[in-house]
């Protein structure tokens, strides 16, 4: 079965502290994984994808096939990082994404 | 480019009525996807369409739900005889293609409330 799990519904960190948003997936084969972000009153937008190995707004995510994880990390959280974060897995057919339930990140000034 | 447009943003219907949700993809995009987000849940895929064709409707309930993407005009998600359980946020996304590097761009969503 293709599935994404985000165990934390809410996460609060202080400004300047490291942050890690957890994502685990279930998929047989080579997964394509993404992180989407939704800032307050804005639409869902792509933050990063594992295939690009990119760092966006200081965030990185490494695919760990052994642990079936794709955790999102940032060494120093900023107030503007407060948002809803969704981990997503591209389905086998390429037509759809499987989304986690999301983690609401609050960065405390 | 205005991005993916959805209307209405909020829709209230009584049980038994019909709900029509519209989605205009980004300019140049011919692939449209509909997702539903129930309270406290993640987005769940419903249907994927290209112009005039339904490609994958594996996530769509078998009854009362239908979708279309005509040659001209927006994509429509239609829910007939709505029930309280249909209350949710419905998101539309579009993409240029379905390649590995092609992301899906999301609309702002339509919040459907069934009284």
gemmi code that builds the backbone of each chain (N, CA, C; Angstrom):
import gemmi

chains = {
    "A": [
        ("UNK", (0.844, -1.192, 0.000), (0.000, 0.000, 0.000), (0.883, 1.248, 0.000)),
        ("UNK", (0.381, 2.291, -0.654), (1.120, 3.552, -0.705), (0.530, 4.480, 0.355)),
        ("UNK", (1.373, 4.922, 1.258), (0.852, 5.681, 2.385), (1.927, 6.611, 2.922)),
        ("UNK", (1.500, 7.743, 3.478), (2.413, 8.691, 4.111), (1.908, 8.969, 5.518)),
        ("UNK", (2.825, 8.952, 6.471), (2.451, 9.195, 7.855), (3.249, 10.370, 8.406)),
        ("UNK", (2.538, 11.320, 8.960), (3.182, 12.419, 9.678), (2.701, 12.314, 11.118)),
        ("UNK", (3.543, 11.831, 12.019), (3.079, 11.512, 13.368), (2.737, 12.721, 14.228)),
        ("UNK", (3.299, 13.873, 13.892), (3.074, 15.061, 14.734), (2.057, 15.981, 14.088)),
        ("UNK", (0.991, 16.236, 14.829), (-0.031, 17.147, 14.317), (0.413, 18.594, 14.548)),
        ("UNK", (1.032, 18.816, 15.705), (1.453, 20.154, 16.097), (2.906, 20.101, 16.542)),
        ("UNK", (3.658, 21.138, 16.187), (5.050, 21.214, 16.613), (5.380, 22.681, 16.883)),
        ("UNK", (5.926, 22.941, 18.055), (6.326, 24.302, 18.406), (7.808, 24.317, 18.734)),
        ("UNK", (8.513, 25.288, 18.194), (9.932, 25.457, 18.499), (10.197, 26.944, 18.681)),
        ("UNK", (11.276, 27.252, 19.388), (11.661, 28.646, 19.541), (12.478, 29.098, 18.339)),
        ("UNK", (12.365, 30.365, 18.046), (13.155, 30.967, 16.968), (14.635, 30.687, 17.187)),
        ("UNK", (15.288, 30.255, 16.110), (16.714, 29.959, 16.201), (17.014, 28.510, 16.563)),
        ("UNK", (16.014, 27.784, 17.003), (16.212, 26.374, 17.366), (16.103, 25.503, 16.128)),
        ("UNK", (16.702, 24.315, 16.155), (16.548, 23.408, 15.014), (15.141, 22.833, 14.990)),
        ("UNK", (14.691, 22.517, 13.786), (13.359, 21.933, 13.663), (13.432, 20.717, 12.742)),
        ("UNK", (12.663, 19.704, 13.104), (12.564, 18.497, 12.281), (11.100, 18.068, 12.226)),
        ("UNK", (10.566, 18.002, 11.026), (9.198, 17.522, 10.840), (9.288, 16.127, 10.261)),
        ("UNK", (8.648, 15.197, 10.934), (8.808, 13.798, 10.571), (7.823, 13.352, 9.483)),
        ("UNK", (8.327, 12.489, 8.637), (7.502, 11.893, 7.580), (7.995, 10.472, 7.338)),
        ("UNK", (7.093, 9.523, 7.405), (7.405, 8.141, 7.048), (6.472, 7.709, 5.922)),
        ("UNK", (6.972, 6.821, 5.089), (6.168, 6.413, 3.946), (6.144, 4.896, 3.823)),
        ("UNK", (5.177, 4.440, 3.062), (5.069, 3.031, 2.734), (4.973, 2.935, 1.211)),
        ("UNK", (5.927, 2.274, 0.615), (5.977, 2.209, -0.854), (6.992, 1.145, -1.250)),
        ("UNK", (6.644, 0.314, -2.194), (7.620, -0.681, -2.661), (8.225, -0.166, -3.950)),
        ("UNK", (9.538, -0.076, -3.974), (10.215, 0.477, -5.132), (10.877, 1.790, -4.762)),
        ("UNK", (11.180, 2.597, -5.762), (11.838, 3.883, -5.523), (10.795, 4.998, -5.434)),
        ("UNK", (10.612, 5.575, -4.266), (9.559, 6.576, -4.108), (9.992, 7.945, -4.618)),
        ("UNK", (8.998, 8.733, -4.991), (9.228, 10.162, -5.267), (8.518, 10.928, -4.164)),
        ("UNK", (9.271, 11.673, -3.386), (8.709, 12.329, -2.207), (8.856, 13.839, -2.284)),
        ("UNK", (7.898, 14.517, -1.693), (7.804, 15.971, -1.756), (7.401, 16.519, -0.383)),
        ("UNK", (7.755, 17.752, -0.156), (7.190, 18.503, 0.962), (6.452, 19.712, 0.382)),
        ("UNK", (5.200, 19.851, 0.811), (4.393, 21.010, 0.461), (4.182, 21.841, 1.715)),
        ("UNK", (4.011, 23.152, 1.532), (3.797, 24.051, 2.661), (2.590, 24.939, 2.383)),
        ("UNK", (1.853, 25.222, 3.426), (0.710, 26.132, 3.297), (0.822, 27.193, 4.386)),
        ("UNK", (1.204, 28.403, 3.967), (1.259, 29.530, 4.895), (-0.159, 30.043, 5.125)),
        ("UNK", (-0.319, 30.781, 6.211), (-1.636, 31.283, 6.579), (-2.263, 32.052, 5.422)),
        ("UNK", (-3.482, 31.698, 5.093), (-4.277, 32.373, 4.057), (-3.685, 32.230, 2.655)),
        ("UNK", (-2.789, 31.281, 2.469), (-2.238, 31.059, 1.134), (-2.532, 29.636, 0.685)),
        ("UNK", (-2.305, 29.391, -0.578), (-2.569, 28.058, -1.096), (-1.375, 27.146, -0.871)),
        ("UNK", (-1.638, 25.876, -1.002), (-0.598, 24.861, -0.865), (0.447, 25.067, -1.965)),
        ("UNK", (1.713, 25.020, -1.602), (2.762, 25.196, -2.602), (3.910, 24.233, -2.324)),
        ("UNK", (4.587, 23.865, -3.387), (5.705, 22.947, -3.271), (6.865, 23.608, -2.544)),
        ("UNK", (7.420, 22.916, -1.557), (8.601, 23.416, -0.856), (9.854, 22.780, -1.463)),
        ("UNK", (9.885, 21.450, -1.467), (11.022, 20.796, -2.107), (10.665, 19.360, -2.463)),
        ("UNK", (11.482, 18.793, -3.330), (11.281, 17.398, -3.753), (12.612, 16.681, -3.613)),
        ("UNK", (12.579, 15.432, -3.248), (13.825, 14.734, -2.930), (14.671, 14.545, -4.173)),
        ("UNK", (14.024, 14.435, -5.325), (14.765, 14.124, -6.541), (15.708, 15.269, -6.919)),
        ("UNK", (15.385, 16.468, -6.457), (16.207, 17.635, -6.806), (17.361, 17.829, -5.847)),
        ("UNK", (17.271, 17.189, -4.666), (18.313, 17.335, -3.646), (18.591, 18.818, -3.373)),
        ("UNK", (17.538, 19.586, -3.245), (17.703, 21.019, -3.109), (17.469, 21.458, -1.668)),
        ("UNK", (17.879, 22.689, -1.398), (17.587, 23.309, -0.112), (16.806, 24.580, -0.402)),
        ("UNK", (15.609, 24.638, 0.149), (14.749, 25.786, -0.092), (14.452, 26.453, 1.233)),
        ("UNK", (14.690, 27.767, 1.314), (14.435, 28.539, 2.536), (15.143, 27.908, 3.738)),
        ("UNK", (16.263, 27.284, 3.483), (17.040, 26.685, 4.554), (16.607, 25.280, 4.945)),
        ("UNK", (15.523, 24.791, 4.319), (15.024, 23.457, 4.613), (15.695, 22.412, 3.718)),
        ("UNK", (15.965, 21.257, 4.291), (16.443, 20.117, 3.527), (15.665, 18.884, 3.967)),
        ("UNK", (15.661, 17.893, 3.107), (15.025, 16.624, 3.458), (15.801, 15.517, 2.775)),
        ("UNK", (16.164, 14.521, 3.531), (16.920, 13.401, 2.983), (16.066, 12.145, 2.997)),
        ("UNK", (16.090, 11.468, 1.866), (15.354, 10.211, 1.774), (16.178, 9.109, 2.430)),
        ("UNK", (15.608, 8.432, 3.393), (16.261, 7.312, 4.065), (15.437, 6.060, 3.773)),
        ("UNK", (15.911, 5.292, 2.802), (15.126, 4.122, 2.371), (15.092, 3.047, 3.456)),
        ("UNK", (16.172, 2.953, 4.227), (16.210, 1.944, 5.293), (15.135, 2.192, 6.338)),
        ("UNK", (14.943, 3.461, 6.666), (13.938, 3.809, 7.677), (12.627, 4.255, 7.036)),
        ("UNK", (12.572, 4.222, 5.740), (11.398, 4.713, 4.971), (10.952, 6.063, 5.509)),
        ("UNK", (11.895, 6.995, 5.559), (11.576, 8.319, 6.094), (12.043, 9.414, 5.148)),
        ("UNK", (11.443, 10.573, 5.297), (11.791, 11.748, 4.497), (11.547, 12.964, 5.386)),
        ("UNK", (12.296, 13.042, 6.459), (12.085, 14.107, 7.439), (12.576, 15.447, 6.911)),
        ("UNK", (11.851, 16.491, 7.256), (12.193, 17.855, 6.838), (12.935, 18.541, 7.971)),
        ("UNK", (14.073, 19.155, 7.648), (14.904, 19.745, 8.697), (15.332, 21.157, 8.354)),
        ("UNK", (15.515, 21.931, 9.412), (16.092, 23.269, 9.256), (16.894, 23.552, 10.521)),
        ("UNK", (18.133, 23.994, 10.379), (18.973, 24.151, 11.568), (18.538, 25.292, 12.482)),
        ("UNK", (17.995, 26.357, 11.890), (17.614, 27.520, 12.704), (16.250, 28.027, 12.253)),
        ("UNK", (15.234, 27.755, 13.037), (13.873, 28.126, 12.646), (13.669, 29.636, 12.708)),
        ("UNK", (12.867, 30.134, 11.771), (12.498, 31.550, 11.729), (10.989, 31.681, 11.912)),
        ("UNK", (10.556, 32.859, 12.376), (9.125, 33.054, 12.611), (8.307, 32.838, 11.348)),
        ("UNK", (8.861, 33.233, 10.209), (8.129, 33.089, 8.948), (7.994, 31.636, 8.496)),
        ("UNK", (8.626, 30.724, 9.208), (8.469, 29.309, 8.886), (7.173, 28.736, 9.450)),
        ("UNK", (6.501, 29.487, 10.305), (5.242, 29.004, 10.875), (4.248, 28.743, 9.752)),
        ("UNK", (3.770, 27.524, 9.664), (2.884, 27.131, 8.553), (2.460, 25.685, 8.765)),
        ("UNK", (1.647, 25.223, 7.839), (1.242, 23.820, 7.803), (2.129, 23.116, 6.777)),
        ("UNK", (2.702, 21.996, 7.140), (3.611, 21.272, 6.250), (3.043, 19.887, 5.947)),
        ("UNK", (3.025, 19.549, 4.662), (2.516, 18.260, 4.233), (3.605, 17.495, 3.485)),
        ("UNK", (3.771, 16.268, 3.866), (4.649, 15.363, 3.144), (3.794, 14.620, 2.113)),
        ("UNK", (4.322, 14.419, 0.921), (3.525, 13.778, -0.124), (4.368, 12.783, -0.908)),
        ("UNK", (3.723, 11.721, -1.310), (4.354, 10.641, -2.073), (3.672, 10.566, -3.427)),
        ("UNK", (4.455, 10.567, -4.487), (3.850, 10.459, -5.815), (3.487, 9.005, -6.050)),
        ("UNK", (2.258, 8.792, -6.501), (1.774, 7.443, -6.707), (2.460, 6.747, -7.867)),
        ("UNK", (2.292, 5.466, -7.901), (2.971, 4.636, -8.889), (2.642, 5.038, -10.323)),
        ("UNK", (1.408, 5.450, -10.544), (1.007, 5.823, -11.897), (1.467, 7.226, -12.259)),
        ("UNK", (1.931, 7.986, -11.283), (2.373, 9.353, -11.533), (1.243, 10.357, -11.588)),
        ("UNK", (0.014, 9.876, -11.431), (-1.141, 10.763, -11.574), (-1.545, 11.457, -10.296)),
        ("UNK", (-1.158, 10.916, -9.167), (-1.706, 11.435, -7.920), (-0.631, 11.486, -6.854)),
        ("UNK", (-0.915, 12.303, -5.858), (-0.073, 12.362, -4.675), (-0.829, 11.758, -3.497)),
        ("UNK", (-0.077, 11.082, -2.626), (-0.618, 10.636, -1.355), (-0.061, 11.586, -0.299)),
        ("UNK", (-0.965, 12.273, 0.389), (-0.550, 13.262, 1.369), (-0.647, 12.727, 2.792)),
        ("UNK", (0.266, 13.202, 3.633), (0.124, 12.969, 5.062), (-0.916, 13.921, 5.625)),
        ("UNK", (-1.197, 13.781, 6.895), (-2.231, 14.604, 7.527), (-1.722, 15.991, 7.893)),
        ("UNK", (-0.431, 16.212, 7.727), (0.110, 17.547, 7.943), (0.607, 17.789, 9.360)),
        ("UNK", (1.591, 18.653, 9.473), (2.107, 19.100, 10.766), (2.055, 20.616, 10.808)),
        ("UNK", (1.417, 21.137, 11.829), (1.344, 22.588, 11.986), (2.544, 23.044, 12.811)),
        ("UNK", (3.421, 23.803, 12.173), (4.628, 24.283, 12.843), (4.424, 25.715, 13.326)),
        ("UNK", (4.716, 25.935, 14.590), (4.680, 27.286, 15.152), (6.069, 27.618, 15.659)),
        ("UNK", (6.620, 28.724, 15.184), (7.926, 29.171, 15.652), (7.692, 30.323, 16.621)),
        ("UNK", (8.094, 30.107, 17.851), (7.848, 31.077, 18.922), (8.973, 32.103, 18.959)),
        ("UNK", (8.605, 33.396, 18.898), (9.663, 34.426, 18.865), (10.431, 34.510, 20.178)),
    ],
    "B": [
        ("UNK", (0.558, 35.025, -14.821), (-0.270, 33.821, -14.708), (-0.955, 33.822, -13.350)),
        ("UNK", (-2.273, 33.785, -13.338), (-3.017, 33.922, -12.100), (-2.964, 32.670, -11.248)),
        ("UNK", (-2.444, 31.602, -11.756), (-2.434, 30.379, -10.984), (-3.746, 29.634, -11.147)),
        ("UNK", (-3.877, 28.551, -10.412), (-5.083, 27.738, -10.482), (-6.212, 28.479, -9.766)),
        ("UNK", (-7.322, 28.598, -10.442), (-8.460, 29.312, -9.868), (-9.564, 28.322, -9.535)),
        ("UNK", (-10.176, 28.526, -8.382), (-11.309, 27.702, -8.001), (-12.458, 28.602, -7.557)),
        ("UNK", (-13.637, 28.236, -7.965), (-14.808, 28.943, -7.443), (-16.001, 28.018, -7.366)),
        ("UNK", (-16.884, 28.268, -6.405), (-16.736, 29.324, -5.414), (-15.716, 28.950, -4.343)),
        ("UNK", (-15.327, 29.876, -3.508), (-14.396, 29.563, -2.418), (-15.142, 28.894, -1.268)),
        ("UNK", (-16.375, 29.281, -1.101), (-17.222, 28.687, -0.056), (-18.574, 28.361, -0.682)),
        ("UNK", (-19.095, 27.210, -0.328), (-20.369, 26.771, -0.881), (-21.170, 26.088, 0.221)),
        ("UNK", (-22.391, 26.550, 0.384), (-23.270, 25.943, 1.386), (-24.442, 25.305, 0.664)),
        ("UNK", (-24.704, 24.056, 0.980), (-25.808, 23.338, 0.370), (-26.583, 22.594, 1.449)),
        ("UNK", (-27.866, 22.402, 1.184), (-28.687, 21.566, 2.068), (-28.615, 20.138, 1.556)),
        ("UNK", (-28.851, 19.222, 2.467), (-28.852, 17.799, 2.086), (-29.780, 17.559, 0.907)),
        ("UNK", (-29.311, 16.814, -0.065), (-30.123, 16.488, -1.231), (-29.901, 17.410, -2.416)),
        ("UNK", (-29.266, 18.551, -2.193), (-29.002, 19.468, -3.302), (-27.755, 19.034, -4.059)),
        ("UNK", (-27.497, 19.740, -5.152), (-26.317, 19.454, -5.960), (-25.257, 20.518, -5.690)),
        ("UNK", (-24.000, 20.086, -5.729), (-22.876, 21.024, -5.590), (-22.028, 20.946, -6.856)),
        ("UNK", (-21.701, 22.130, -7.383), (-20.824, 22.198, -8.565), (-19.603, 23.031, -8.211)),
        ("UNK", (-18.433, 22.410, -8.343), (-17.192, 23.094, -8.001), (-16.390, 23.258, -9.286)),
        ("UNK", (-15.855, 24.455, -9.489), (-15.155, 24.751, -10.730), (-13.665, 24.963, -10.508)),
        ("UNK", (-12.904, 24.573, -11.500), (-11.457, 24.720, -11.422), (-10.916, 25.124, -12.778)),
        ("UNK", (-10.215, 26.244, -12.816), (-9.525, 26.665, -14.035), (-8.032, 26.446, -13.826)),
        ("UNK", (-7.423, 25.569, -14.618), (-6.001, 25.281, -14.414), (-5.133, 26.462, -14.819)),
        ("UNK", (-3.875, 26.357, -14.506), (-2.922, 27.380, -14.936), (-2.854, 27.378, -16.453)),
        ("UNK", (-2.529, 28.519, -17.000), (-2.453, 28.654, -18.453), (-1.432, 27.662, -18.997)),
        ("UNK", (-1.848, 26.919, -20.002), (-0.928, 25.969, -20.624), (-0.966, 24.576, -20.001)),
        ("UNK", (-1.633, 24.437, -18.851), (-1.718, 23.128, -18.198), (-2.934, 22.366, -18.706)),
        ("UNK", (-2.707, 21.109, -19.069), (-3.834, 20.319, -19.557), (-4.146, 19.141, -18.644)),
        ("UNK", (-3.460, 19.089, -17.480), (-3.692, 17.996, -16.533), (-4.316, 18.586, -15.273)),
        ("UNK", (-5.433, 18.040, -14.863), (-6.160, 18.550, -13.696), (-6.411, 17.411, -12.716)),
        ("UNK", (-6.267, 17.713, -11.447), (-6.452, 16.730, -10.373), (-7.387, 17.326, -9.327)),
        ("UNK", (-8.233, 16.481, -8.778), (-9.089, 16.912, -7.673), (-8.735, 16.101, -6.434)),
        ("UNK", (-8.677, 16.830, -5.300), (-8.408, 16.215, -4.010), (-9.481, 16.663, -3.027)),
        ("UNK", (-9.718, 15.824, -2.034), (-10.671, 16.179, -0.980), (-9.940, 16.108, 0.361)),
        ("UNK", (-10.222, 17.087, 1.211), (-9.639, 17.080, 2.539), (-10.766, 17.130, 3.560)),
        ("UNK", (-10.980, 15.998, 4.218), (-11.962, 15.943, 5.283), (-11.337, 16.531, 6.550)),
        ("UNK", (-12.151, 16.989, 7.487), (-11.606, 17.562, 8.727), (-10.621, 16.606, 9.391)),
        ("UNK", (-9.507, 17.133, 9.825), (-8.477, 16.361, 10.555), (-7.787, 15.314, 9.687)),
        ("UNK", (-7.937, 15.390, 8.380), (-7.285, 14.404, 7.510), (-6.428, 15.102, 6.466)),
        ("UNK", (-5.575, 14.328, 5.815), (-4.770, 14.862, 4.725), (-5.582, 14.926, 3.440)),
        ("UNK", (-4.987, 15.517, 2.414), (-5.657, 15.569, 1.119), (-5.708, 14.169, 0.518)),
        ("UNK", (-6.853, 13.813, -0.018), (-6.993, 12.497, -0.640), (-7.354, 12.666, -2.120)),
        ("UNK", (-6.622, 11.978, -2.950), (-6.820, 12.046, -4.384), (-8.201, 11.530, -4.758)),
        ("UNK", (-8.839, 12.229, -5.682), (-10.134, 11.774, -6.177), (-10.057, 11.365, -7.639)),
        ("UNK", (-9.603, 12.306, -8.489), (-9.685, 12.048, -9.920), (-8.640, 12.876, -10.662)),
        ("UNK", (-8.190, 12.308, -11.784), (-7.216, 12.993, -12.645), (-7.810, 13.055, -14.049)),
        ("UNK", (-7.810, 14.240, -14.627), (-8.394, 14.421, -15.951), (-7.426, 15.160, -16.872)),
        ("UNK", (-7.517, 14.815, -18.137), (-6.943, 15.636, -19.185), (-8.118, 16.160, -20.003)),
        ("UNK", (-7.833, 17.048, -20.904), (-8.930, 17.653, -21.676), (-9.850, 16.569, -22.261)),
        ("UNK", (-11.110, 16.628, -21.872), (-12.171, 15.750, -22.385), (-12.024, 14.288, -21.967)),
        ("UNK", (-11.048, 13.969, -21.133), (-10.860, 12.572, -20.741), (-10.653, 12.420, -19.234)),
        ("UNK", (-11.291, 11.407, -18.674), (-10.991, 11.015, -17.300), (-9.925, 9.938, -17.376)),
        ("UNK", (-8.767, 10.201, -16.767), (-7.659, 9.266, -16.862), (-7.644, 8.302, -15.685)),
        ("UNK", (-7.908, 8.825, -14.497), (-7.841, 8.002, -13.288), (-8.886, 8.520, -12.311)),
        ("UNK", (-9.882, 7.720, -12.042), (-10.915, 8.136, -11.076), (-10.963, 7.169, -9.907)),
        ("UNK", (-9.813, 6.582, -9.608), (-9.766, 5.541, -8.577), (-10.112, 6.059, -7.182)),
        ("UNK", (-9.994, 7.359, -6.955), (-10.284, 7.906, -5.632), (-11.676, 8.508, -5.518)),
        ("UNK", (-12.432, 8.413, -6.552), (-13.747, 9.041, -6.570), (-14.800, 8.056, -6.058)),
        ("UNK", (-15.684, 8.500, -5.161), (-16.791, 7.624, -4.756), (-17.603, 7.221, -5.989)),
        ("UNK", (-18.091, 5.992, -5.959), (-18.751, 5.439, -7.154), (-20.082, 6.122, -7.449)),
        ("UNK", (-20.732, 6.591, -6.412), (-22.055, 7.182, -6.603), (-22.029, 8.669, -6.281)),
        ("UNK", (-22.829, 9.405, -6.931), (-23.143, 10.827, -6.717), (-22.039, 11.775, -7.162)),
        ("UNK", (-20.816, 11.292, -7.354), (-19.701, 12.164, -7.730), (-19.371, 11.966, -9.208)),
        ("UNK", (-19.114, 13.081, -9.894), (-18.652, 13.000, -11.274), (-17.747, 14.195, -11.539)),
        ("UNK", (-16.906, 14.048, -12.547), (-15.989, 15.132, -12.901), (-15.869, 15.196, -14.407)),
        ("UNK", (-15.610, 16.388, -14.888), (-15.395, 16.570, -16.314), (-14.397, 17.696, -16.533)),
        ("UNK", (-13.787, 17.664, -17.683), (-12.839, 18.711, -18.082), (-13.060, 18.914, -19.578)),
        ("UNK", (-14.022, 19.752, -19.921), (-14.382, 19.901, -21.338), (-13.304, 20.603, -22.137)),
        ("UNK", (-13.458, 20.518, -23.441), (-12.490, 21.148, -24.337), (-12.378, 22.649, -24.067)),
        ("UNK", (-13.492, 23.265, -23.806), (-13.506, 24.692, -23.451), (-14.066, 24.846, -22.050)),
        ("UNK", (-13.466, 25.720, -21.271), (-14.021, 25.987, -19.951), (-13.328, 25.223, -18.840)),
        ("UNK", (-13.778, 25.471, -17.620), (-13.094, 24.886, -16.465), (-13.443, 23.420, -16.260)),
        ("UNK", (-12.691, 22.792, -15.396), (-13.042, 21.456, -14.936), (-14.139, 21.598, -13.878)),
        ("UNK", (-15.060, 20.668, -13.880), (-16.173, 20.708, -12.930), (-16.171, 19.422, -12.118)),
        ("UNK", (-16.279, 19.588, -10.806), (-16.542, 18.440, -9.924), (-17.985, 18.596, -9.447)),
        ("UNK", (-18.763, 17.576, -9.700), (-20.191, 17.651, -9.412), (-20.551, 16.616, -8.360)),
        ("UNK", (-21.257, 17.060, -7.343), (-21.718, 16.146, -6.304), (-23.241, 16.246, -6.254)),
        ("UNK", (-23.879, 15.141, -6.566), (-25.340, 15.135, -6.565), (-25.864, 14.664, -5.204)),
        ("UNK", (-27.018, 15.173, -4.824), (-27.689, 14.747, -3.591), (-26.720, 14.735, -2.414)),
        ("UNK", (-26.163, 15.883, -2.133), (-25.120, 15.963, -1.118), (-25.630, 15.496, 0.243)),
        ("UNK", (-24.685, 14.926, 1.008), (-24.964, 14.504, 2.385), (-23.960, 15.209, 3.295)),
        ("UNK", (-24.239, 15.166, 4.607), (-23.379, 15.882, 5.559), (-21.926, 15.436, 5.454)),
        ("UNK", (-21.701, 14.171, 5.158), (-20.336, 13.653, 5.060), (-19.551, 14.202, 3.889)),
        ("UNK", (-20.228, 14.902, 2.980), (-19.517, 15.515, 1.851), (-18.875, 16.844, 2.250)),
        ("UNK", (-19.201, 17.335, 3.430), (-18.606, 18.597, 3.903), (-17.094, 18.414, 4.004)),
        ("UNK", (-16.379, 19.250, 3.291), (-14.924, 19.111, 3.210), (-14.376, 20.271, 2.403)),
        ("UNK", (-13.035, 20.315, 2.331), (-12.383, 21.247, 1.422), (-11.987, 20.461, 0.181)),
        ("UNK", (-12.318, 20.987, -0.974), (-12.001, 20.321, -2.242), (-10.958, 21.168, -2.960)),
        ("UNK", (-9.834, 20.531, -3.241), (-8.733, 21.229, -3.892), (-8.545, 20.704, -5.305)),
        ("UNK", (-8.246, 21.629, -6.167), (-7.905, 21.303, -7.541), (-6.428, 21.624, -7.748)),
        ("UNK", (-5.759, 20.829, -8.551), (-4.371, 21.096, -8.908), (-4.216, 20.899, -10.400)),
        ("UNK", (-3.208, 21.541, -10.980), (-2.939, 21.318, -12.400), (-1.442, 21.167, -12.603)),
        ("UNK", (-1.094, 20.515, -13.688), (0.318, 20.351, -14.019), (0.487, 20.396, -15.531)),
        ("UNK", (1.728, 20.653, -15.919), (2.054, 20.714, -17.345), (2.051, 19.314, -17.933)),
        ("UNK", (2.598, 18.367, -17.170), (2.602, 16.967, -17.557), (2.682, 16.144, -16.285)),
        ("UNK", (2.995, 14.866, -16.409), (3.078, 14.036, -15.203), (4.493, 13.516, -14.995)),
        ("UNK", (5.459, 14.196, -15.574), (6.838, 13.779, -15.415), (7.329, 13.985, -13.997)),
        ("UNK", (8.495, 13.386, -13.719), (9.030, 13.410, -12.362), (9.279, 14.835, -11.859)),
        ("UNK", (9.648, 15.723, -12.733), (9.972, 17.085, -12.290), (8.782, 18.027, -12.379)),
        ("UNK", (7.649, 17.525, -12.822), (6.498, 18.405, -12.978), (5.669, 18.423, -11.711)),
        ("UNK", (5.629, 19.559, -11.078), (4.868, 19.644, -9.842), (3.418, 19.944, -10.140)),
        ("UNK", (2.595, 19.674, -9.165), (1.194, 20.036, -9.243), (1.019, 21.367, -8.524)),
        ("UNK", (0.371, 22.295, -9.188), (0.085, 23.607, -8.618), (-1.349, 23.602, -8.103)),
        ("UNK", (-1.519, 24.036, -6.876), (-2.820, 23.916, -6.235), (-3.607, 25.219, -6.256)),
        ("UNK", (-4.914, 25.064, -6.335), (-5.814, 26.187, -6.171), (-6.085, 26.434, -4.699)),
        ("UNK", (-6.836, 27.483, -4.386), (-7.099, 27.837, -2.991), (-8.131, 26.947, -2.313)),
        ("UNK", (-8.816, 26.139, -3.088), (-9.794, 25.228, -2.517), (-11.200, 25.804, -2.462)),
        ("UNK", (-12.159, 24.903, -2.417), (-13.570, 25.259, -2.189), (-14.007, 24.541, -0.930)),
        ("UNK", (-14.516, 25.305, 0.025), (-14.999, 24.695, 1.268), (-16.506, 24.462, 1.131)),
        ("UNK", (-16.878, 23.208, 1.110), (-18.283, 22.832, 0.981), (-18.836, 22.499, 2.362)),
        ("UNK", (-19.936, 23.148, 2.686), (-20.636, 22.844, 3.937), (-22.035, 22.365, 3.590)),
        ("UNK", (-22.374, 21.190, 4.089), (-23.704, 20.630, 3.852), (-24.498, 20.716, 5.150)),
        ("UNK", (-25.609, 21.429, 5.072), (-26.429, 21.629, 6.284), (-27.422, 20.493, 6.464)),
    ],
}
model = gemmi.Model(1)
for chain_id, residues in chains.items():
    chain = gemmi.Chain(chain_id)
    for i, (resn, *xyz) in enumerate(residues, 1):
        res = gemmi.Residue()
        res.name, res.seqid = resn, gemmi.SeqId(i, " ")
        for name, pos in zip(("N", "CA", "C"), xyz):
            atom = gemmi.Atom()
            atom.name, atom.element = name, gemmi.Element(name[0])
            atom.pos, atom.b_iso = gemmi.Position(*pos), 0.0
            res.add_atom(atom)
        chain.add_residue(res)
    model.add_chain(chain)
structure = gemmi.Structure()
structure.add_model(model)
structure.setup_entities()
